[in-house]
Amino acid sequence: MSIEFEDLVDRVYEAAAVPELWSSTLSQIAKFGGGGGALLFTSQGHDFRYVASPELEGYMAEFMTGGWVAHNDRPVRLFAKQHAGFLTDLDVYTPEELDANRLFTDFLRPRGFGWGAATAITVPSGERIVFDVERAYKDGPVPADVVARLDTMRPHLARAATLSARLRLQAVEVAADVLEMVGLPAAVLGRQGHALAMNRSCQALLGTTVRDGPRFGLADPASDRLLAEALLALAAVGLPSTRSIPIPAREVEPPAVAHVLPVKRSARDLFTAASAVVIVTPLSQAQIPGLSVLEGLFDLTPAEARVARGITGCRTVEQIATEFGTSPQTVRSQLKSVMAKTGVNRQVELVSLLSGAALLRS
């Protein structure tokens, strides 16, 4: 093979380890395949993420904001073929279907594109991967010799995708094991809310406190509803901070608090990327927690922790405002934030939660 090919293979494997390199690597793949740009996208359930070469970045922004994902049945057709190589649009559509498909007639062709070659890959972690090279419409359908050329790259693209997924999964497992070392049951969740990894302490809670399945869950129905809401918010808009969920005692397990920590990651990192870490913190004492404990357990600010402790100590909003030299309106605002973070709707529930009464009921 040529030096150009060998250099491109090296770049592909580098991008597998360093996701920030995918954009420039896709540009080289596009040139290698005689295209005007290239895309890499992953899907899992309803979650769709992509990296575009610089030539297509602007078009993909329009594609996403314009809702064109809903009109894109290219991936479905590609995966249905189960072909271990590149396929052109004419391999998965008839000419009549192309002329009637809005993706082509209303989006691609008006922007100068409309012919492409793509390959579909499923990695062991479950993501469905597509590498797509887009060709200018004026250049005509992708010729057979270009497909053959891209097919020489396909085994390396598949291995790189699998390698990247395994590297990310290994990092996830290491993160869970680190939390095991400090005695915290933890699960690392993927983009669909499923458990990518659980440490031994978390596995020991299966059936009593937590449950596994298509979505990681909590055994207590009310707590699980709060977790489902947190994961839904994470998928839709991203959680701005940690979400803390009270868990009543069940069977032999003490009451606990589940903390949902959103995972910040690179937009280029598409493979097996964790979306959240759930840490379960057992509560074993029926007494008012200290300020630092309240801050840590429920992600409260120092001021919110003081308000929470004051309410739990049976002081009124007005008394707390006087004690800390602030206004009752400020205290009410802080109390509202405390209740949102602890997952309760009434002050009496907050008092019960923080004093251990509600959590200690089975």
C-alpha positions as CSV (number, residue, x, y, z in Angstrom):
1,M,0.0,0.0,0.0
2,S,1.0,3.6,-0.5
3,I,2.6,5.8,2.2
4,E,-0.6,7.9,2.0
5,F,-2.6,4.9,3.0
6,E,-0.2,3.9,5.8
7,D,-0.3,7.4,7.2
8,L,-4.1,7.4,7.2
9,V,-4.2,4.1,9.0
10,D,-1.9,5.5,11.7
11,R,-4.2,8.6,12.0
12,V,-7.3,6.4,12.4
13,Y,-5.7,4.4,15.3
14,E,-4.5,7.7,16.9
15,A,-8.1,9.1,16.8
16,A,-9.3,5.9,18.5
17,A,-7.3,6.8,21.5
18,V,-7.6,10.6,21.2
19,P,-11.1,11.5,20.1
20,E,-10.2,15.2,19.4
21,L,-8.3,13.9,16.3
22,W,-11.4,12.5,14.6
23,S,-12.4,15.7,12.8
24,S,-9.1,16.1,10.9
25,T,-8.9,12.4,10.4
26,L,-12.3,12.3,8.8
27,S,-11.2,15.1,6.4
28,Q,-8.3,12.8,5.3
29,I,-10.7,9.9,4.9
30,A,-12.9,12.0,2.7
31,K,-9.9,12.9,0.4
32,F,-8.9,9.2,0.4
33,G,-12.4,8.3,-0.8
34,G,-12.8,11.1,-3.3
35,G,-15.4,12.9,-1.3
36,G,-16.1,16.5,-0.2
37,G,-16.3,15.6,3.5
38,A,-16.9,12.7,5.9
39,L,-18.9,11.9,9.0
40,L,-18.6,9.6,11.9
41,F,-21.8,9.1,14.0
42,T,-23.0,6.7,16.6
43,S,-26.5,5.8,17.7
44,Q,-27.8,3.9,20.7
45,G,-31.5,3.8,21.2
46,H,-32.7,7.4,20.4
47,D,-29.4,8.9,21.2
48,F,-27.5,10.2,18.1
49,R,-24.1,11.8,18.2
50,Y,-21.6,12.8,15.5
51,V,-18.3,14.2,14.5
52,A,-18.0,15.9,11.1
53,S,-14.9,16.8,9.1
54,P,-14.5,20.6,8.9
55,E,-16.0,20.7,5.4
56,L,-19.3,19.3,6.7
57,E,-19.5,20.9,10.2
58,G,-21.8,23.7,9.1
59,Y,-24.1,21.4,7.2
60,M,-24.4,19.1,10.1
61,A,-25.4,21.9,12.4
62,E,-28.2,22.6,10.0
63,F,-29.0,18.9,9.8
64,M,-29.4,18.7,13.6
65,T,-31.3,21.9,14.3
66,G,-33.6,21.3,11.3
67,G,-34.8,18.0,12.5
68,W,-33.4,16.1,9.6
69,V,-32.4,13.1,11.8
70,A,-36.0,12.0,11.6
71,H,-35.9,11.9,7.8
72,N,-32.6,9.9,7.7
73,D,-33.2,6.2,7.0
74,R,-29.7,5.7,5.6
75,P,-28.4,4.0,8.7
76,V,-31.3,1.6,9.0
77,R,-30.8,0.5,5.4
78,L,-27.1,0.2,5.9
79,F,-27.4,-2.1,8.9
80,A,-30.1,-4.1,7.3
81,K,-27.6,-5.1,4.5
82,Q,-25.2,-6.5,7.1
83,H,-22.3,-5.8,4.6
84,A,-18.8,-5.7,5.9
85,G,-17.7,-3.0,3.6
86,F,-18.8,0.3,2.1
87,L,-22.1,0.7,0.3
88,T,-23.2,3.5,-2.0
89,D,-26.6,5.2,-1.9
90,L,-27.5,3.2,-5.1
91,D,-26.8,0.0,-3.1
92,V,-29.5,0.8,-0.6
93,Y,-31.9,2.9,-2.6
94,T,-33.4,2.7,-6.1
95,P,-33.1,5.8,-8.2
96,E,-36.8,6.4,-7.8
97,E,-36.5,6.2,-4.0
98,L,-33.7,8.7,-4.1
99,D,-35.7,11.2,-6.1
100,A,-38.6,10.9,-3.7
101,N,-36.6,11.0,-0.4
102,R,-36.7,14.4,1.3
103,L,-33.2,13.9,2.8
104,F,-31.8,14.0,-0.7
105,T,-34.2,16.3,-2.5
106,D,-34.6,19.0,0.2
107,F,-31.4,18.8,2.2
108,L,-28.4,17.2,0.4
109,R,-28.9,18.2,-3.2
110,P,-29.6,21.9,-2.5
111,R,-26.3,22.0,-0.6
112,G,-24.3,20.4,-3.4
113,F,-24.2,16.9,-2.1
114,G,-26.4,13.8,-2.7
115,W,-24.1,10.9,-3.4
116,G,-22.4,9.0,-0.7
117,A,-20.7,5.8,0.4
118,A,-20.9,4.6,4.0
119,T,-20.1,1.5,6.2
120,A,-22.0,0.3,9.2
121,I,-20.3,-1.2,12.3
122,T,-21.6,-2.5,15.6
123,V,-19.1,-2.5,18.4
124,P,-19.3,-4.9,21.4
125,S,-20.6,-2.2,23.7
126,G,-23.7,-1.9,21.6
127,E,-23.2,1.4,19.8
128,R,-24.1,1.4,16.1
129,I,-21.3,3.3,14.2
130,V,-21.4,4.7,10.7
131,F,-18.5,6.1,8.7
132,D,-19.9,8.2,5.8
133,V,-18.1,9.9,2.9
134,E,-20.2,12.5,1.1
135,R,-19.6,13.2,-2.6
136,A,-20.7,16.2,-4.6
137,Y,-23.9,15.7,-6.6
138,K,-22.3,17.1,-9.7
139,D,-19.6,14.4,-9.6
140,G,-22.2,11.6,-10.0
141,P,-22.6,8.3,-8.1
142,V,-19.6,6.9,-6.2
143,P,-17.7,4.6,-8.7
144,A,-16.8,1.0,-7.9
145,D,-13.1,1.7,-7.8
146,V,-13.6,4.3,-5.1
147,V,-15.7,1.9,-3.1
148,A,-12.9,-0.7,-3.4
149,R,-10.4,1.9,-2.2
150,L,-12.5,2.7,0.8
151,D,-12.9,-1.0,1.6
152,T,-9.2,-1.3,2.1
153,M,-9.7,1.2,5.0
154,R,-12.8,-0.5,6.4
155,P,-11.1,-3.2,8.6
156,H,-9.0,-0.5,10.3
157,L,-12.1,1.7,10.9
158,A,-13.9,-1.2,12.5
159,R,-10.9,-2.1,14.7
160,A,-10.4,1.5,15.7
161,A,-14.1,1.8,16.7
162,T,-13.9,-1.4,18.7
163,L,-10.6,-0.3,20.3
164,S,-12.0,3.1,21.3
165,A,-15.1,1.5,22.8
166,R,-13.0,-0.9,24.8
167,L,-10.7,1.8,26.0
168,R,-13.6,3.9,27.2
169,L,-15.2,0.9,28.9
170,Q,-12.0,0.0,30.7
171,A,-11.8,3.6,31.9
172,V,-15.4,3.3,33.2
173,E,-14.5,0.1,35.1
174,V,-11.5,1.7,36.6
175,A,-13.6,4.6,37.8
176,A,-16.0,2.3,39.5
177,D,-13.2,0.3,41.2
178,V,-11.6,3.5,42.5
179,L,-14.9,4.3,44.3
180,E,-14.8,0.7,45.7
181,M,-11.5,1.5,47.3
182,V,-13.1,4.3,49.4
183,G,-16.1,2.1,50.3
184,L,-18.7,3.7,48.1
185,P,-21.1,1.5,46.1
186,A,-21.1,3.0,42.6
187,A,-22.5,2.3,39.1
188,V,-21.3,4.1,35.9
189,L,-24.2,4.6,33.5
190,G,-24.2,4.9,29.7
191,R,-26.2,7.3,27.5
192,Q,-29.4,5.1,27.8
193,G,-29.2,4.9,31.6
194,H,-27.9,1.4,31.6
195,A,-25.1,0.3,33.8
196,L,-21.7,0.1,32.0
197,A,-20.0,-1.0,35.2
198,M,-20.9,-1.6,38.8
199,N,-18.3,-2.2,41.6
200,R,-18.7,-5.0,44.0
201,S,-20.3,-2.9,46.7
202,C,-23.0,-1.8,44.3
203,Q,-23.6,-5.4,43.1
204,A,-24.1,-6.4,46.7
205,L,-27.1,-4.1,46.8
206,L,-28.8,-5.7,43.8
207,G,-32.3,-6.8,44.7
208,T,-32.5,-4.8,47.9
209,T,-31.5,-1.2,47.1
210,V,-30.7,-1.2,43.4
211,R,-31.7,-3.1,40.3
212,D,-30.1,-3.8,36.9
213,G,-31.8,-4.0,33.5
214,P,-32.2,-1.9,30.4
215,R,-32.0,1.1,32.8
216,F,-30.2,1.1,36.1
217,G,-32.8,1.6,38.8
218,L,-33.5,1.9,42.5
219,A,-35.6,-0.8,44.2
220,D,-37.8,1.8,46.0
221,P,-40.5,2.9,43.5
222,A,-40.6,6.6,44.6
223,S,-36.8,6.9,44.6
224,D,-36.6,5.2,41.2
225,R,-39.1,7.8,39.8
226,L,-36.7,10.5,40.9
227,L,-33.8,8.7,39.3
228,A,-35.7,8.3,36.1
229,E,-36.5,12.0,36.1
230,A,-32.8,12.8,36.7
231,L,-31.6,10.6,33.8
232,L,-34.2,12.0,31.5
233,A,-33.1,15.5,32.3
234,L,-29.5,14.5,31.8
235,A,-30.3,13.1,28.3
236,A,-32.3,16.1,27.3
237,V,-30.5,19.1,28.6
238,G,-27.8,17.8,30.9
239,L,-27.8,18.1,34.7
240,P,-26.3,21.3,35.9
241,S,-25.1,19.7,39.1
242,T,-25.3,16.6,41.2
243,R,-28.9,15.3,41.9
244,S,-29.4,13.6,45.3
245,I,-32.2,11.1,45.8
246,P,-33.2,9.7,49.3
247,I,-33.7,5.9,49.5
248,P,-35.7,4.5,52.4
249,A,-34.3,1.4,54.2
250,R,-35.3,-1.9,52.7
251,E,-34.9,-5.3,54.2
252,V,-31.4,-5.5,55.7
253,E,-30.1,-2.4,54.0
254,P,-30.0,0.9,55.8
255,P,-31.5,4.1,54.4
256,A,-29.3,5.8,51.8
257,V,-28.9,8.6,49.4
258,A,-28.2,8.1,45.7
259,H,-26.1,10.8,44.1
260,V,-26.4,11.2,40.3
261,L,-23.2,12.9,39.1
262,P,-23.2,14.0,35.4
263,V,-20.0,13.1,33.5
264,K,-18.4,15.8,31.5
265,R,-16.8,14.6,28.4
266,S,-15.4,15.7,25.0
267,A,-18.0,16.2,22.3
268,R,-15.7,14.2,20.1
269,D,-15.8,11.2,22.4
270,L,-18.6,9.1,20.9
271,F,-17.7,5.6,22.0
272,T,-19.0,4.0,25.2
273,A,-18.9,7.3,26.9
274,A,-20.4,7.4,30.4
275,S,-23.1,9.9,31.0
276,A,-23.4,9.7,34.8
277,V,-22.0,8.0,37.9
278,V,-24.5,6.9,40.6
279,I,-23.0,6.7,44.1
280,V,-25.0,5.2,46.9
281,T,-24.2,6.6,50.4
282,P,-25.7,4.6,53.3
283,L,-27.1,6.6,56.2
284,S,-27.0,4.7,59.5
285,Q,-27.6,7.3,62.2
286,A,-31.0,8.8,63.2
287,Q,-29.7,12.2,64.1
288,I,-29.4,15.6,62.4
289,P,-26.3,15.4,60.1
290,G,-23.6,18.1,60.4
291,L,-23.2,20.9,58.0
292,S,-20.4,19.3,56.0
293,V,-22.3,16.0,55.8
294,L,-25.4,17.8,54.5
295,E,-23.3,19.6,51.9
296,G,-21.7,16.4,50.8
297,L,-24.8,14.1,50.8
298,F,-27.2,16.4,49.0
299,D,-24.9,18.8,47.1
300,L,-26.0,21.7,49.2
301,T,-24.3,25.1,49.3
302,P,-23.1,26.1,52.8
303,A,-26.0,28.5,53.1
304,E,-28.5,25.8,52.0
305,A,-27.0,23.4,54.5
306,R,-27.5,25.9,57.4
307,V,-31.1,26.4,56.3
308,A,-31.7,22.6,56.1
309,R,-30.2,22.1,59.6
310,G,-32.2,24.9,61.0
311,I,-35.5,23.6,59.6
312,T,-34.6,20.1,60.9
313,G,-34.0,21.7,64.3
314,C,-37.6,23.0,64.3
315,R,-36.7,26.7,63.7
316,T,-39.0,28.8,61.6
317,V,-37.9,30.6,58.4
318,E,-38.1,33.9,60.3
319,Q,-35.9,32.6,63.1
320,I,-33.3,31.3,60.6
321,A,-33.3,34.7,58.8
322,T,-32.7,36.6,62.0
323,E,-30.0,34.2,63.1
324,F,-28.0,34.5,59.9
325,G,-28.8,38.2,59.2
326,T,-30.7,37.7,56.0
327,S,-34.2,38.1,54.8
328,P,-37.0,35.5,55.1
329,Q,-37.4,35.7,51.3
330,T,-33.8,34.6,50.9
331,V,-34.2,31.7,53.4
332,R,-37.4,30.6,51.6
333,S,-35.5,30.6,48.3
334,Q,-32.7,28.5,49.8
335,L,-35.2,26.2,51.4
336,K,-36.9,25.7,48.0
337,S,-33.5,24.7,46.6
338,V,-32.9,22.3,49.5
339,M,-36.2,20.6,48.9
340,A,-35.5,20.2,45.2
341,K,-32.1,18.7,45.8
342,T,-33.3,16.3,48.5
343,G,-36.4,15.2,46.5
344,V,-39.1,16.2,49.0
345,N,-42.2,18.4,48.6
346,R,-43.0,19.5,52.1
347,Q,-41.0,20.8,55.1
348,V,-42.2,17.9,57.3
349,E,-40.8,15.4,54.7
350,L,-37.4,17.3,54.9
351,V,-37.4,17.1,58.7
352,S,-38.2,13.4,58.5
353,L,-35.5,12.8,55.9
354,L,-32.7,14.6,57.6
355,S,-33.5,13.3,61.1
356,G,-33.6,9.8,59.8
357,A,-37.3,9.1,60.6
358,A,-38.4,8.7,57.0
359,L,-35.4,6.9,55.9
360,L,-35.4,4.4,58.7
361,R,-38.9,3.2,57.9
362,S,-38.9,0.0,55.8
